[in-house]
Amino acid sequence: MTLQFDTRPAAYAVMIREGKILLAYWKQDGKEGWTLPGGGLDLAEHPVDGCRREVFEETGYEAHIDRMLGIDVGHWPGDVRPDGSVRDFQALRLVYEATVVGGELTHEVDGSTTHAAWVPLDDVGKLNRVSLVDTALRLHRERPVNGKLD
C-alpha cells in the first residue's frame, strides 16, 4: 500500500547584509514565528520566479536570486481533509541565496506574514523561529566560495 500525501514545492531566500538577515514573521492556523521570505510556488511557476515573487510580496524588496544553497524537506502528520481522508503534508523547500536590488521594506497585506525585518545574525538564536531558518543558515555557512568553505 502506498502512503498518500500532499507535496507543496516552495522557494525561500537567504538575504544577508551588514551582519543582518531579512526575516518575515509568519502567523497562520494558530502557529507563528520568524521565517525566511518565500513560500509556495504557483502551478507551473519556476522556483526562481516564485522566490522573487514571494520576497516582493512579503518584504517589498525586489530580489536577485544568486544561487541555490540547498533543499530542505518538511513533514507534518496528516489532518482530516474536507472529504474525510487523512493525508500527510510534505514541503519541498528550495533555499536560495539572494540580494536586494530594489524596492523598500514594506509589510505584506492579507498574507501569511505580518511584517518583515532585518535581524542581527547574533540575535537569530533568541527568536521564536521555524526550523527552516536554522537549516538555511547552516546551508549558507557551508556553501563553497572559490572552491573553499566559508
Secondary structure by P-SEA (a helix, b strand, c coil): ccccbbbbbbcccccccccbbbbbbbbcccbbbbbcccccccccccaaaaaaaaaaaccccccccccccbbbbbbbccccccccbbbbbbbbbbbbbbbbccccbbbbccccccccccccccccccccccaaaaaaaaaaaacccccccc
